[in-house]
Amino acid sequence: MAGVRVARAAPTRRVLIKSIAAGLAAPALLRAGAALAAYPDRPVRIVVANSPGGPSDIIARIMASALQEKLSGSFVIENKGGAGGNIGMGYVARADADGYTLLLATSVFAVNPGLYNTLPYDPFKDFVAICELAASPNLFSAKPELGVNNMKEFVALAKANPEKFNVSVPPVGTTPQLEAEVLKIREGLTKMASIVFGGGGEALQGLLSGTVQLSSGTIAPAIPFIKAGTVRGLAICSENRWPDLPEVPTMQEQGYKDFVFDTYTALMAPTGTPPEIVSRLEQEALAILARPDMRALLAKSGFEIRAKTGKDHMARVAREVPMFADIIKQAGIKKL
């Protein structure tokens, strides 16, 4: 009807609250978007909880270089080895959750909960997974001068005089250390000493220097020495032979049933890291791993790509924490 004015209802309390909340959230969202667009605007530290030269250090440097190129920022490696990786992992767990301190995690992340009475981190509460990167199968190796060509020949030699033989391993709780203990138990070589080194690279140097007669480690740092003929691969602890070392038999081929051990690598961040940064790092890292040139480079370096989302990686951690605890118990390894 002409001339009739309809009164507008006053805004309800709920509408007012929503309007205020939207007004407050908008600047926050803008700031978050701006921060993500600028990330990284200062160096990002990737902490490797081992000494330089081992598999985790190798892949950390490969990924740091690729992320630096992709994100046009600076990614630097910081080695914090010691206490079976606990020093480095504990350090990252307590770091600022701002996306500028990351962890290059390995299998010890899932092993240590079953190995140590107390830990400086909780694998489920203190970290958020970015993505799983790759895995490196483990390897038993010796110097050619020892005169053995495979693990069966080494075991026969060691059984004749076990007190004269020892094996170099990375820190206690790493999968190469655990597999060495499993080998000793299976073959009755309990008198063969395990010489623990600070990292995989140092454990291999122990073999090269003649300190030990056998090395248990990942394949990655050993490949160039095997290619050069200064180290002989005796057995690979994987389901299949390694394509780049077809002459090295698997443990299973030599009669060691279910003797499969590897070392995985994954990128992690402290809990509370902005989810948009975690998501971006996950997206960029998975894209890098999908590149054919990256696959070829990692394979040459002794890694098999296992590109998995952060969610899928945490599902693996949930499976492996109890699995490794059971292996440690069966092997009779005392908790530290």
C-alpha positions as a Markdown table, in Angstrom:
| # | Residue | x | y | z |
|---|---|---|---|---|
| 1 | Met | 0.0 | 0.0 | 0.0 |
| 2 | Ala | 1.4 | 3.3 | -1.0 |
| 3 | Gly | 2.7 | 5.5 | 1.8 |
| 4 | Val | 3.1 | 2.6 | 4.3 |
| 5 | Arg | 6.5 | 2.2 | 5.7 |
| 6 | Val | 7.6 | -1.3 | 6.9 |
| 7 | Ala | 9.7 | -1.2 | 10.1 |
| 8 | Arg | 12.9 | -3.3 | 9.9 |
| 9 | Ala | 13.5 | -5.7 | 12.7 |
| 10 | Ala | 16.4 | -4.8 | 15.0 |
| 11 | Pro | 19.4 | -7.1 | 14.6 |
| 12 | Thr | 19.3 | -10.0 | 17.0 |
| 13 | Arg | 22.1 | -10.5 | 19.6 |
| 14 | Arg | 23.4 | -13.5 | 17.6 |
| 15 | Val | 23.6 | -11.5 | 14.4 |
| 16 | Leu | 25.5 | -8.8 | 16.2 |
| 17 | Ile | 28.0 | -11.3 | 17.7 |
| 18 | Lys | 28.5 | -12.8 | 14.2 |
| 19 | Ser | 29.2 | -9.4 | 12.7 |
| 20 | Ile | 31.6 | -8.5 | 15.4 |
| 21 | Ala | 33.4 | -11.8 | 15.1 |
| 22 | Ala | 33.6 | -11.5 | 11.4 |
| 23 | Gly | 35.1 | -8.0 | 11.8 |
| 24 | Leu | 37.7 | -9.3 | 14.3 |
| 25 | Ala | 38.5 | -12.3 | 12.2 |
| 26 | Ala | 39.1 | -10.5 | 8.9 |
| 27 | Pro | 42.3 | -8.8 | 10.0 |
| 28 | Ala | 43.6 | -12.0 | 11.5 |
| 29 | Leu | 42.9 | -13.9 | 8.2 |
| 30 | Leu | 44.6 | -11.1 | 6.3 |
| 31 | Arg | 47.6 | -11.4 | 8.5 |
| 32 | Ala | 47.7 | -15.1 | 8.2 |
| 33 | Gly | 47.5 | -14.9 | 4.4 |
| 34 | Ala | 50.2 | -12.3 | 4.3 |
| 35 | Ala | 52.5 | -14.4 | 6.5 |
| 36 | Leu | 51.9 | -17.4 | 4.3 |
| 37 | Ala | 52.6 | -15.4 | 1.1 |
| 38 | Ala | 55.9 | -14.2 | 2.7 |
| 39 | Tyr | 56.9 | -17.6 | 4.0 |
| 40 | Pro | 59.8 | -18.1 | 4.4 |
| 41 | Asp | 61.1 | -14.6 | 5.0 |
| 42 | Arg | 64.0 | -15.8 | 7.1 |
| 43 | Pro | 66.1 | -19.1 | 7.2 |
| 44 | Val | 64.2 | -22.3 | 7.9 |
| 45 | Arg | 66.2 | -24.8 | 10.0 |
| 46 | Ile | 65.9 | -28.5 | 9.3 |
| 47 | Val | 67.3 | -30.2 | 12.3 |
| 48 | Val | 68.9 | -33.6 | 11.7 |
| 49 | Ala | 69.1 | -35.6 | 14.9 |
| 50 | Asn | 72.3 | -37.4 | 13.8 |
| 51 | Ser | 75.8 | -36.5 | 12.8 |
| 52 | Pro | 76.7 | -35.5 | 9.2 |
| 53 | Gly | 77.2 | -38.1 | 6.5 |
| 54 | Gly | 74.4 | -40.5 | 7.4 |
| 55 | Pro | 71.2 | -41.2 | 5.5 |
| 56 | Ser | 69.1 | -38.6 | 7.3 |
| 57 | Asp | 71.7 | -35.9 | 6.7 |
| 58 | Ile | 72.0 | -36.9 | 3.0 |
| 59 | Ile | 68.3 | -36.6 | 2.3 |
| 60 | Ala | 67.9 | -33.5 | 4.5 |
| 61 | Arg | 70.4 | -31.7 | 2.3 |
| 62 | Ile | 68.8 | -32.9 | -0.9 |
| 63 | Met | 65.3 | -31.7 | 0.3 |
| 64 | Ala | 66.7 | -28.5 | 1.7 |
| 65 | Ser | 68.2 | -27.6 | -1.7 |
| 66 | Ala | 65.0 | -28.4 | -3.5 |
| 67 | Leu | 62.7 | -26.5 | -1.1 |
| 68 | Gln | 65.0 | -23.5 | -1.2 |
| 69 | Glu | 64.7 | -23.4 | -5.0 |
| 70 | Lys | 61.0 | -24.0 | -4.9 |
| 71 | Leu | 60.1 | -21.5 | -2.2 |
| 72 | Ser | 62.8 | -18.9 | -2.9 |
| 73 | Gly | 63.8 | -19.0 | 0.7 |
| 74 | Ser | 66.8 | -20.2 | 2.8 |
| 75 | Phe | 66.7 | -23.8 | 4.2 |
| 76 | Val | 69.7 | -24.7 | 6.3 |
| 77 | Ile | 70.7 | -28.0 | 8.0 |
| 78 | Glu | 71.5 | -28.1 | 11.7 |
| 79 | Asn | 73.0 | -31.4 | 13.0 |
| 80 | Lys | 72.1 | -32.2 | 16.6 |
| 81 | Gly | 73.1 | -35.7 | 17.2 |
| 82 | Gly | 73.4 | -37.6 | 20.5 |
| 83 | Ala | 71.3 | -39.8 | 22.9 |
| 84 | Gly | 70.0 | -41.9 | 20.0 |
| 85 | Gly | 68.4 | -38.9 | 18.3 |
| 86 | Asn | 66.7 | -37.7 | 21.5 |
| 87 | Ile | 68.7 | -34.5 | 21.7 |
| 88 | Gly | 67.6 | -33.3 | 18.3 |
| 89 | Met | 64.0 | -34.5 | 18.5 |
| 90 | Gly | 63.6 | -32.9 | 22.0 |
| 91 | Tyr | 65.1 | -29.7 | 20.7 |
| 92 | Val | 62.5 | -29.4 | 17.9 |
| 93 | Ala | 59.7 | -30.4 | 20.2 |
| 94 | Arg | 60.5 | -27.3 | 22.4 |
| 95 | Ala | 61.2 | -25.0 | 19.5 |
| 96 | Asp | 58.9 | -22.1 | 18.5 |
| 97 | Ala | 56.0 | -23.5 | 16.4 |
| 98 | Asp | 56.3 | -20.9 | 13.7 |
| 99 | Gly | 57.4 | -23.0 | 10.7 |
| 100 | Tyr | 61.0 | -22.0 | 10.9 |
| 101 | Thr | 62.3 | -25.1 | 12.8 |
| 102 | Leu | 61.6 | -28.5 | 11.3 |
| 103 | Leu | 62.7 | -32.0 | 12.1 |
| 104 | Leu | 64.1 | -34.5 | 9.7 |
| 105 | Ala | 62.8 | -37.6 | 11.5 |
| 106 | Thr | 63.9 | -41.2 | 11.0 |
| 107 | Ser | 62.7 | -44.5 | 12.2 |
| 108 | Val | 64.1 | -43.8 | 15.7 |
| 109 | Phe | 61.2 | -41.4 | 16.1 |
| 110 | Ala | 59.0 | -44.6 | 16.4 |
| 111 | Val | 61.7 | -46.8 | 18.0 |
| 112 | Asn | 62.7 | -44.7 | 21.0 |
| 113 | Pro | 59.3 | -44.8 | 22.9 |
| 114 | Gly | 60.0 | -48.5 | 23.4 |
| 115 | Leu | 63.7 | -48.1 | 24.1 |
| 116 | Tyr | 63.9 | -45.3 | 26.7 |
| 117 | Asn | 62.3 | -45.0 | 30.1 |
| 118 | Thr | 61.9 | -41.3 | 29.6 |
| 119 | Leu | 61.8 | -39.2 | 26.5 |
| 120 | Pro | 62.2 | -35.5 | 25.8 |
| 121 | Tyr | 59.3 | -35.7 | 23.4 |
| 122 | Asp | 55.9 | -37.4 | 22.8 |
| 123 | Pro | 55.6 | -38.7 | 19.3 |
| 124 | Phe | 51.9 | -38.1 | 19.2 |
| 125 | Lys | 51.5 | -34.9 | 21.1 |
| 126 | Asp | 54.6 | -32.8 | 20.4 |
| 127 | Phe | 54.8 | -33.1 | 16.6 |
| 128 | Val | 52.7 | -32.7 | 13.5 |
| 129 | Ala | 53.8 | -34.6 | 10.4 |
| 130 | Ile | 54.4 | -32.7 | 7.2 |
| 131 | Cys | 55.1 | -35.7 | 4.9 |
| 132 | Glu | 57.0 | -39.0 | 4.6 |
| 133 | Leu | 59.9 | -38.6 | 2.2 |
| 134 | Ala | 61.8 | -41.8 | 1.4 |
| 135 | Ala | 63.3 | -44.9 | 2.9 |
| 136 | Ser | 66.8 | -46.4 | 2.7 |
| 137 | Pro | 67.1 | -50.2 | 3.0 |
| 138 | Asn | 69.7 | -51.4 | 5.5 |
| 139 | Leu | 72.9 | -53.2 | 4.5 |
| 140 | Phe | 75.6 | -55.4 | 6.1 |
| 141 | Ser | 79.0 | -54.7 | 4.6 |
| 142 | Ala | 82.6 | -55.6 | 5.1 |
| 143 | Lys | 86.0 | -54.8 | 3.6 |
| 144 | Pro | 87.1 | -56.9 | 0.6 |
| 145 | Glu | 90.3 | -57.8 | 2.5 |
| 146 | Leu | 88.2 | -59.9 | 4.9 |
| 147 | Gly | 87.7 | -62.4 | 2.1 |
| 148 | Val | 83.9 | -63.0 | 2.5 |
| 149 | Asn | 81.3 | -62.4 | -0.2 |
| 150 | Asn | 78.0 | -62.7 | 1.7 |
| 151 | Met | 76.5 | -62.9 | 5.2 |
| 152 | Lys | 76.7 | -66.7 | 5.4 |
| 153 | Glu | 80.4 | -66.7 | 4.8 |
| 154 | Phe | 80.9 | -63.9 | 7.4 |
| 155 | Val | 78.8 | -65.8 | 10.0 |
| 156 | Ala | 80.9 | -68.9 | 9.4 |
| 157 | Leu | 84.1 | -66.9 | 9.9 |
| 158 | Ala | 82.8 | -65.1 | 13.0 |
| 159 | Lys | 81.5 | -68.3 | 14.6 |
| 160 | Ala | 85.0 | -69.7 | 14.5 |
| 161 | Asn | 86.3 | -66.9 | 16.7 |
| 162 | Pro | 83.5 | -64.5 | 17.7 |
| 163 | Glu | 85.5 | -62.6 | 20.2 |
| 164 | Lys | 87.8 | -61.3 | 17.4 |
| 165 | Phe | 84.9 | -59.8 | 15.5 |
| 166 | Asn | 82.7 | -56.8 | 16.0 |
| 167 | Val | 80.2 | -54.7 | 14.2 |
| 168 | Ser | 79.8 | -51.0 | 13.9 |
| 169 | Val | 76.3 | -49.6 | 14.3 |
| 170 | Pro | 74.7 | -46.1 | 14.4 |
| 171 | Pro | 73.1 | -45.0 | 17.8 |
| 172 | Val | 71.2 | -47.5 | 19.9 |
| 173 | Gly | 67.6 | -47.8 | 18.8 |
| 174 | Thr | 68.3 | -47.2 | 15.1 |
| 175 | Thr | 67.1 | -49.9 | 12.8 |
| 176 | Pro | 70.7 | -50.9 | 11.8 |
| 177 | Gln | 71.5 | -51.3 | 15.5 |
| 178 | Leu | 68.4 | -53.4 | 16.1 |
| 179 | Glu | 69.0 | -55.6 | 13.1 |
| 180 | Ala | 72.6 | -56.3 | 14.3 |
| 181 | Glu | 71.3 | -57.5 | 17.6 |
| 182 | Val | 68.7 | -59.7 | 15.9 |
| 183 | Leu | 71.5 | -61.2 | 13.7 |
| 184 | Lys | 73.7 | -61.9 | 16.8 |
| 185 | Ile | 70.8 | -63.6 | 18.6 |
| 186 | Arg | 69.8 | -65.7 | 15.6 |
| 187 | Glu | 73.3 | -66.9 | 14.9 |
| 188 | Gly | 74.5 | -67.2 | 18.5 |
| 189 | Leu | 77.1 | -64.5 | 18.1 |
| 190 | Thr | 76.4 | -62.9 | 21.4 |
| 191 | Lys | 80.1 | -62.4 | 22.1 |
| 192 | Met | 80.5 | -60.3 | 19.0 |
| 193 | Ala | 80.7 | -56.7 | 20.2 |
| 194 | Ser | 78.5 | -53.9 | 18.8 |
| 195 | Ile | 80.5 | -50.7 | 18.5 |
| 196 | Val | 78.1 | -47.8 | 18.7 |
| 197 | Phe | 78.9 | -44.6 | 16.7 |
| 198 | Gly | 77.3 | -41.2 | 16.6 |
| 199 | Gly | 75.7 | -41.7 | 13.2 |
| 200 | Gly | 75.6 | -43.8 | 10.1 |
| 201 | Gly | 78.4 | -42.0 | 8.4 |
| 202 | Glu | 80.7 | -42.5 | 11.4 |
| 203 | Ala | 79.7 | -46.2 | 11.7 |
| 204 | Leu | 80.8 | -46.7 | 8.1 |
| 205 | Gln | 84.1 | -44.9 | 8.7 |
| 206 | Gly | 84.7 | -47.4 | 11.5 |
| 207 | Leu | 84.7 | -50.1 | 8.9 |
| 208 | Leu | 86.8 | -48.2 | 6.5 |
| 209 | Ser | 89.4 | -47.5 | 9.2 |
| 210 | Gly | 89.6 | -51.1 | 10.2 |
| 211 | Thr | 88.1 | -50.6 | 13.7 |
| 212 | Val | 85.4 | -53.2 | 13.0 |
| 213 | Gln | 85.0 | -56.1 | 10.6 |
| 214 | Leu | 81.3 | -55.7 | 9.9 |
| 215 | Ser | 79.1 | -52.7 | 9.4 |
| 216 | Ser | 75.4 | -52.5 | 9.9 |
| 217 | Gly | 73.9 | -49.4 | 8.3 |
| 218 | Thr | 71.8 | -48.0 | 5.6 |
| 219 | Ile | 72.6 | -48.4 | 2.0 |
| 220 | Ala | 72.8 | -44.7 | 1.2 |
| 221 | Pro | 76.3 | -43.7 | 2.6 |
| 222 | Ala | 77.8 | -47.1 | 1.5 |
| 223 | Ile | 76.9 | -47.0 | -2.2 |
| 224 | Pro | 79.9 | -44.9 | -3.4 |
| 225 | Phe | 82.3 | -47.0 | -1.5 |
| 226 | Ile | 80.8 | -50.2 | -2.8 |
| 227 | Lys | 81.0 | -48.8 | -6.3 |
| 228 | Ala | 84.7 | -47.9 | -5.7 |
| 229 | Gly | 85.4 | -51.4 | -4.4 |
| 230 | Thr | 86.6 | -50.2 | -1.0 |
| 231 | Val | 83.5 | -51.8 | 0.7 |
| 232 | Arg | 81.8 | -55.1 | -0.2 |
| 233 | Gly | 78.0 | -55.4 | 0.3 |
| 234 | Leu | 77.2 | -58.7 | 2.0 |
| 235 | Ala | 73.5 | -58.5 | 2.3 |
| 236 | Ile | 70.6 | -56.0 | 1.8 |
| 237 | Cys | 67.9 | -56.1 | 4.4 |
| 238 | Ser | 65.0 | -55.5 | 2.0 |
| 239 | Glu | 62.5 | -57.7 | 0.2 |
| 240 | Asn | 64.2 | -57.3 | -3.2 |
| 241 | Arg | 67.7 | -56.6 | -4.4 |
| 242 | Trp | 68.7 | -52.9 | -4.9 |
| 243 | Pro | 68.6 | -52.0 | -8.6 |
| 244 | Asp | 71.9 | -50.1 | -8.4 |
| 245 | Leu | 73.6 | -53.0 | -6.6 |
| 246 | Pro | 72.2 | -56.1 | -8.3 |
| 247 | Glu | 75.2 | -58.3 | -7.2 |
| 248 | Val | 74.3 | -57.9 | -3.5 |
| 249 | Pro | 71.8 | -60.6 | -2.3 |
| 250 | Thr | 69.1 | -60.0 | 0.2 |
| 251 | Met | 69.2 | -61.5 | 3.7 |
| 252 | Gln | 66.0 | -63.4 | 2.8 |
| 253 | Glu | 67.8 | -65.0 | -0.2 |
| 254 | Gln | 70.5 | -66.2 | 2.2 |
| 255 | Gly | 67.9 | -68.0 | 4.4 |
| 256 | Tyr | 67.1 | -65.2 | 7.0 |
| 257 | Lys | 63.3 | -65.3 | 7.0 |
| 258 | Asp | 61.5 | -61.9 | 7.5 |
| 259 | Phe | 64.8 | -60.1 | 7.9 |
| 260 | Val | 63.6 | -56.8 | 6.4 |
| 261 | Phe | 64.8 | -53.5 | 8.0 |
| 262 | Asp | 65.0 | -50.0 | 6.6 |
| 263 | Thr | 65.3 | -46.4 | 7.7 |
| 264 | Tyr | 62.5 | -44.0 | 6.8 |
| 265 | Thr | 62.8 | -40.3 | 6.7 |
| 266 | Ala | 60.0 | -37.7 | 7.2 |
| 267 | Leu | 59.5 | -34.0 | 7.7 |
| 268 | Met | 57.9 | -33.0 | 11.0 |
| 269 | Ala | 57.1 | -29.7 | 12.7 |
| 270 | Pro | 56.4 | -28.8 | 16.3 |
| 271 | Thr | 52.7 | -29.0 | 17.3 |
| 272 | Gly | 51.1 | -25.6 | 17.0 |
| 273 | Thr | 52.9 | -24.8 | 13.7 |
| 274 | Pro | 50.4 | -22.8 | 11.6 |
| 275 | Pro | 48.4 | -25.4 | 9.6 |
| 276 | Glu | 48.6 | -23.3 | 6.4 |
| 277 | Ile | 52.4 | -23.5 | 6.6 |
| 278 | Val | 52.3 | -27.3 | 7.3 |
| 279 | Ser | 49.9 | -27.7 | 4.4 |
| 280 | Arg | 52.1 | -25.7 | 2.0 |
| 281 | Leu | 55.3 | -27.5 | 3.0 |
| 282 | Glu | 53.5 | -30.8 | 2.5 |
| 283 | Gln | 52.2 | -29.8 | -0.9 |
| 284 | Glu | 55.6 | -28.5 | -2.1 |
| 285 | Ala | 57.6 | -31.5 | -0.7 |
| 286 | Leu | 55.2 | -34.0 | -2.3 |
| 287 | Ala | 55.5 | -32.1 | -5.6 |
| 288 | Ile | 59.3 | -32.3 | -5.4 |
| 289 | Leu | 59.2 | -36.0 | -4.7 |
| 290 | Ala | 57.0 | -36.6 | -7.8 |
| 291 | Arg | 59.7 | -35.1 | -10.1 |
| 292 | Pro | 61.5 | -37.8 | -12.2 |
| 293 | Asp | 64.8 | -36.1 | -11.7 |
| 294 | Met | 64.3 | -36.2 | -7.9 |
| 295 | Arg | 63.4 | -39.8 | -8.0 |
| 296 | Ala | 66.5 | -40.6 | -10.0 |
| 297 | Leu | 68.7 | -38.6 | -7.7 |
| 298 | Leu | 67.3 | -40.2 | -4.5 |
| 299 | Ala | 67.6 | -43.7 | -6.0 |
| 300 | Lys | 71.3 | -43.0 | -6.9 |
| 301 | Ser | 71.8 | -41.9 | -3.3 |
| 302 | Gly | 70.3 | -45.1 | -1.9 |
| 303 | Phe | 66.7 | -44.0 | -1.2 |
| 304 | Glu | 63.4 | -45.3 | -2.4 |
| 305 | Ile | 60.7 | -42.6 | -2.5 |
| 306 | Arg | 57.8 | -43.2 | -0.1 |
| 307 | Ala | 55.9 | -40.0 | -0.7 |
| 308 | Lys | 53.0 | -40.0 | 1.9 |
| 309 | Thr | 50.9 | -37.2 | 3.4 |
| 310 | Gly | 51.4 | -36.2 | 7.0 |
| 311 | Lys | 48.3 | -38.0 | 8.0 |
| 312 | Asp | 49.4 | -41.2 | 6.3 |
| 313 | His | 52.8 | -40.9 | 8.0 |
| 314 | Met | 51.3 | -40.6 | 11.4 |
| 315 | Ala | 49.3 | -43.7 | 10.8 |
| 316 | Arg | 52.7 | -45.5 | 10.1 |
| 317 | Val | 54.1 | -44.1 | 13.4 |
| 318 | Ala | 51.0 | -45.4 | 15.3 |
| 319 | Arg | 51.7 | -48.9 | 13.8 |
| 320 | Glu | 55.4 | -48.9 | 14.4 |
| 321 | Val | 55.7 | -47.6 | 18.0 |
| 322 | Pro | 54.2 | -50.9 | 19.4 |
| 323 | Met | 55.9 | -53.0 | 16.7 |
| 324 | Phe | 59.4 | -51.8 | 17.6 |
| 325 | Ala | 58.7 | -52.0 | 21.3 |
| 326 | Asp | 57.9 | -55.7 | 20.8 |
| 327 | Ile | 61.2 | -56.3 | 18.8 |
| 328 | Ile | 63.2 | -54.6 | 21.6 |
| 329 | Lys | 61.6 | -56.8 | 24.2 |
| 330 | Gln | 62.1 | -60.0 | 22.2 |
| 331 | Ala | 65.8 | -59.1 | 21.5 |
| 332 | Gly | 66.3 | -58.7 | 25.3 |
| 333 | Ile | 67.5 | -55.1 | 24.9 |
| 334 | Lys | 67.4 | -53.3 | 28.2 |
| 335 | Lys | 65.6 | -50.0 | 28.3 |
| 336 | Leu | 67.8 | -47.0 | 28.6 |
